Amino acid sequence: MKQVFKPSWVVCRSVAICLLASLIAGSAGAADETRRQVLIRDITSIEGVRDNMLVGYGLVVGLNRTGDSLETYFTVQTLANAMQKMGVLISPTFVQVRNVAAVFVTASLPPFARPGAHIDVTVSSTGDAKSLEGGVLLMSALHGPDGQIYAEAQGPLVVGGYTVGNGMNGKEVNVATVGRIPNGGIVERDTSVDLHDFRTVSLLLRNPDFTTAQEIASVVNRDYGKTVASVLDSTRVDVNVAAAADHSVPELIANIQNLSVTVSAPARVVVNERTGTIVLGGDVKLAPVSVIHGNLSISVATTYLPEIVPGQKGQPQGVLVPQTNLNVNDPAAQTMRLDNGADVDELVNGLHELGMTAHDVISILQAIKEQGGLQAELEVQ
């Protein structure tokens, strides 16, 4: 059968298709609705002002027999080394404890962090511990990419899950082998950036776009009444500190970050084949296209029916005989046509009326993109 679909509102039964239709319903009316006002600080970052990743290794003690087993040898060896530093000599061969777990400690060192500042740390089990609930992290050094120590971490863990029971009968909620220590890390090394040495403040766009970069430069120049900002590429806008003539670099950054710019949402379709999620942005349009989609389903079912057969000494006995049934369902292909200027709202509504699932919609969108009919970027995750 062949149908021509026009824009109409339908009741969505599929969660993914309903989400898709609702996202594009508010933007398909007018092109100017895809443009919005945002602050520069929400779409850019300052070059040189960034976080730094830290990582360390340590021991969590005080567990209720949920720590690493004897097969995790490095835990026992680490415990023996820690005891040796305390003046107690033990042999790792004779250590049998279940209340200790070896862990990796990770943290993010924020910009302008000074010695003595507190940071949150995350603790993750590295062995076969069942749970870190109730444990305490012993003092662990946190290293940066250069191998230097930038912070120390210690304290009781906060675990968002638990594990009870045994392998035959138990219950597990969330993850019990990862925990956090709020303010459990103390910064030991000064890594702050001196903003007074900046001659140029570089704004880095989180989503590269030449139009947005030019809009940022225009807004900054308009606010200062002269040319102080220039566009280098789609990700970077440089602001001359001397030309801006502000009292300080922090004042310049604060003024720029609170300016509003107009950005346009890109015409992009993001699909996730694993979950069937479809998200659209911008004014996505379709070229004239015809879609033919058919479903072929084959099911094989095996049933066992009792049957009487001769047994030993001629005595009848009952046996189960398998019976296999093959069913093939090959319905006629369904066809729909979209005229010039149609948007994805019309496509989704038409596919929904044909009974397509979210995964069918994803496959059809991919095929339309390959054909050249989808005037947008298609990102498949």
N, C-alpha and C positions, 0 to 999 in steps of 0.2 A: 504494500500500500504506500501511497505517496501523499505527503501532507506539506502544506506551507504554513509555517508558524509566524504569527505576529506577536508583538509585545502584549503580554497579558499576565495577570497575577494568578498564581496557582498556589494551592496549599502544599507545602513541602513536607514530605514524610521522611525523607532521608536527611539525617543530621548534617552530613557534609554538604549536600546540595543546598539545604536550607541556609547554612552558613554562607555558602558561596553567593546565593541570590541576595541575601540581606546585605552583604558587604558591597555589592555593586549597585544595589537599588538606589542608594543615595547619591551616587556619582555619575549615573548614566544620563541624567537630565541635562546638565550644562557642563561645559568644559572648565569653567572658572571655579567650579566646586572642588576640583582636584588641587587647587592652589590654597595654601594656608599660611598663616603668620606664625613664625616660631622665633625664639630667641637664639642668638648666635651661639650662646653657651650650650644649647641643647643639641647642636649638630656639629660642633667642632671641639677640638682639644688643642692645647698649647704644646708646641714642640719643645721637648726638654723637660716638661712637667709630666711625670709618669710614675706609675707604681713599679716596684721591683719584686720579683719572686724570690722567696726564701725557702730552703728545705733543710731538714735535719733528721737525725736518727736518735732514738732513745728507747727507754723502757717505761712501761706502764705497770705499776705494782698495785697490790691490794685487791686483786680480782678474786671472786668467789669460785675458785677452781674452774674458771672459764678461760684461762690463759693458754699459752702455747704448750703443745705436748713435747715429749722427749725427742720426737722426730725432728723438731725445729731446733737444730743444734746451735745455730748462731745466737738464739735467745739465751741459752745456758752460758755460752761463751761470753756474751755481753754482760750477763749478770756476774760472772766470775771476775771480769775486768773491773766492773764497778765496785765489787766488794774489795778487790785488791787496792783500789784507790782509797778505800776507807780503812785500810790496815788489816783486812781480814783475808787470809789466803785460803782458798778452797780449790778443789779440783773439779773441773766441769764434768768429769766422769761420774762423780758421786752426787751431783745435784739433781734432785727430783722435786720440782715445784710446778704447780699449775696455776699459781696466782700472779704470774708474770707474763707479759706479752711484749714482743719487739714491735716497734711502731716507727713509721715515718711521720715527721712533723712538718707541715707546710704553713706558710703565711704569706701575706702580701704587705710589703713595706710601702706605705703611702709616701707621696712626695712631701718634702719639707719636714720629714720626721726627725725629731731631735733626740739625743740620748736621754733616756728616762721615760720616753713616751710609751704607752701601752698599746698593743695590737692584739687582735684575735688570732688564734692559731687553730688549725685542724689536725687531728691525730687519726691516723689510719693504720690498721693492723697489717703487718707484713708476713706473719706466720699463719698458723692454723687455729688461732684463738677463736672461741665461740662468741665471746662478748667482751666489750670493754666497759660494761656498766659497773659503776662504783670504783673505777680505777683512778689512780693518781699518776700523772706524768712526772718522772724525775727530771731534773734540770738537763735540758738538751740545747746544744748550740745550733743556731740556724745560720746557714751559709748562703751567700749570694752566688751568682754565676762565676765570679772571680775567685771563689774559694775562701773569701774572708768571712769572718763571723760578724754579723750585723745585729743579731738579737739572741736572747736567751729565753727559753720557754719552760714553764713548770706550773703545775696546779692540778686540781681535780677536774675530771672530764664531765661534760654534759652530753649524754647519749640520747638520741631521739628514737631509739627502738629497743627491743628486748627479745630474748630467746629463752623459752622455758621448755622443760620436758627433755626427752631423749630422741634418738633417731627413729624409734618406732612410734612414739606418740608425743608430739610436741607442737609448739606454736611459735612462730616468728613474726614480729611486727617491725616493719621498716628495716633498717640496717643497724645492727648492734655492734659492728666492728669499726665504726667510724664515729668519732666524737669531736666536740669543740671545747675550747677553753676560752671563754670571753675574757679579754684583757689579760690573757695568760702569757703573753710575750712582752719583753721589755727591750726597747731599742738600745743598743750599745755603741753604735757608730753613727756619726753625723753624715747624712747623705743629701742634705737639703741643697737646692739649687739657688745660687745668688742671682736674683732677677735684676739687680742693678747693673750687672755686666752685659745685659741684653742690649744689642744695638738694633735688632729686628725681632719683632714678635711674629712668629709664624703660626697661623691658624690652620689646623689639619682637619679636613672634612671627614666625618665618619663614613659617609656614603659619597664616593667621588662623583662629581657632576660639574661640568664646565659652567652651566647656567647658574647653579647655586653659588659657585665660587665667584663669578662675575657680579652676582647680586650682592654678595657680602662686601666685595670691594667697593661697589657703588654706594651702598648704605653707609659704610665707614667714611668714605670721602665726602659724602653729602653732610654727614654729621659734623665733620671737622672743617668743612668749607674749603678744603684744598685736597690735593692728591697726596695721601699718606699711605694708601694701601694699593697693592698691585697683585695681579693673579699670575702665579707661576705655572700651574697646571690644574687639572681637575680636582686635586686633593689639597692644594696649598695656596694660601693667601698670606703675603708678607705685609706687615705694617711697620713703617719706619718710625722708630722711637723718637729720633731727633726732630723729624718733621711734625710729629704730633704735638710736641712741646707740652706734654703733661708734666705734672710735678714728679711723678714716679712711675716706674713700669707697672707695679700692681694697680695703680689708679688707671693707667691706660687700659690694662686688661679688663678691669671691672667695667669701664665705660663701654668697651667694645662688646663684651659678652652680654650686656643688657640691651643691645640694639636689636630690633625686630627686622627680620627679612622674610620675603615671600618665597616659598619653595613649592615646587610642583612634584606631586607623587609620580614616580616613573610607571609607565605602562608595563607591568610585570605580573606574571602568573606563576605562583609557587605551588607545586604539587608534591605531596608525600605519598608515594605508592604503598608504603608499609601500613599507613594508618588511613589512607583514603582522604586526607585533608587537602582542600583546595582553597587558596587565598589569592585574591586579586588586588592589585593596586593601580591607581591611575585610571585613565579613560581607555580601556582595552576595547579595540574594535576588530571586526572580522570582515574579510573580503568576501565577495559572493562565493558560496561553497555549498556543495551537496554532500550529505552524510548518509552512508548506507551501512547499517550495522546489523549483524545477525548473530544469534546465539546457538551453538551446537552443544548439546549436553548428552553424555553417554553414561548410563548407570548400569553396573553389574551387581546383581544381588544373588547370594547363594543361601539356599534354605536346605535344611535336613529333614527328610520325611521318613517316617518309620516304614519298614517293608519286611514281610515275612518270607524267609528263605529256608530251605532244608538245612538242618544242622547235622551233628554226628548221630549216626544210627537212625537217620531218617526223621529225627525229631525236629519239628519246625522251631525256628528261633527268630527273634526280631533284631533287625539292624537298622542303622540310619544311613540313608542313601542321599548324597548331595544332589540338589537340583539347582542349576544355574539359569537365571533369567537375564537377558540382555535387552535393555530399553534404550532406544535412540530417539531423542527429541531434537528435530532440526526445523524450527519454525521459519517462515518466510522472512527475508531480510526487510527491515524497516527503513524507510527513506524519509529524510527531511531536507528542506532547502532553505537557505538564508539569503536574503537579498543584500544588495550593496548598502553599507553603512550599518549593518546589524551589529549589536554588541553581544557580549557573552551572556547577558541576562536573557536575551531571546534564545540563545543556544541552550542554556541550562533549563529554561522552562520547557522548551521543546523536547529535550532529552528526558526530562522528568515525566512528561506526558506519555512518552514512549516506554516508560518503565525502566530506564537505565539506572544502574547503581552508581555509586561514587567512583568505583574503580573503572567502570565503563566510561564515565565522563573524562577521567584522566587519560585513558587510552585514546579517546576521540580528540582531546585537546592536543596530545602529542602528534597525532596523525595530521591534524589541521596545521600545526606549526611546520611540520615537514613539508606539507604541500604549499606553504607560503600564505595561507589564508589568515593566520593569527598575527595581527599587527601589534605584537608585544613580545617581551622577553619571557621565555618559558624556562623556569628553573625547576629541575626535578631533583628531589632529595632522596 
